[in-house]
Amino acid sequence: MPESATLWISRELAERIRNHGAEAYPNECCGALFGRDNSAQSGLGSESDALLPAREVLGLYPLVNRRDDSPHNRFSVTPLDVREAERASQLHGLDVVGWYHSHPDHPARPSQYDRDHAWPWYSYIILTVQNGAPGEMTSWRLSDDRSEFAPEPLEIRQHAAA
Amino acid sequence: MAVKVIIPTPLRPFAGKHDSAEFPAATVGEALGRLTDQFGALRKHLFTDDGKLRSFVNVYVNDEDIRYLAKENTPTKDGDVVSIIPSIAGGGQL
């Protein structure tokens, strides 16, 4: 991942994640992030390249947390849900660029469980919800060699890039 | 003809950006072995250190989950499609 890679998300979409987290509390919410990864297009030299974020979230796909045995501290998205999310993203001309979930009464930092189950390339947005109130939102990416689940700069913007 | 292996989005950067690859293979295990022989960087993301498929890696042969067939010994034939589909999981500390 490039050092300066930043994930952009609009205020509106960030607020929808926060609302989902608040609604699901005391359980974890989860959903897919629809968007575009522009990292392959960088370096072509046009002025407009400088305006493109490395990756941008342009839509959300809220999902049912399939962990009904321990929903307060675990979430699960089944492969069928993943496939459905991918098909839905393609209908909008977008890709699934990552996933979001909430941590009820726990910091917006990945747990060991988050790290052990992560896939590379995806952006993982985590939202803390403390006593029902949504708080900090962070984003994370697993390193290519799986050695590190590193923070990804997250920029909440007034409007989407595109 | 051969078996077509569909590579999920998060693993395409490790497979030369290809979304699929084709190999002659008699079983799912053989197909995945040929895939990781060609694209070695995939191995760590598909398999644990002791060579087992990671729990969140789901493999289907023509839309049937191999867990309900013969797992990696599931036979494959020319024209079959082997799909690798992620599960996504996580959560806060206990």
Interface residues (C-beta under 8 A of the other chain):
Chain A: E28 C30 R67 S70 N73 R74 F75 S76 V77 T78 P79 V82 R83 E86 D95 V96 W99 H101 H103 P104 D105 H106 P110 S111 Q112 Y113 D114 H117 A118 W119 P120 W121 Y122 Y124 D144 D145 R146
Chain B: P8 T9 P10 L11 R12 P13 F14 A41 K44 H45 S55 F56 N58 Y60 D65 I85 P86 S87 I88 A89 G90 G91 G92 Q93 L94
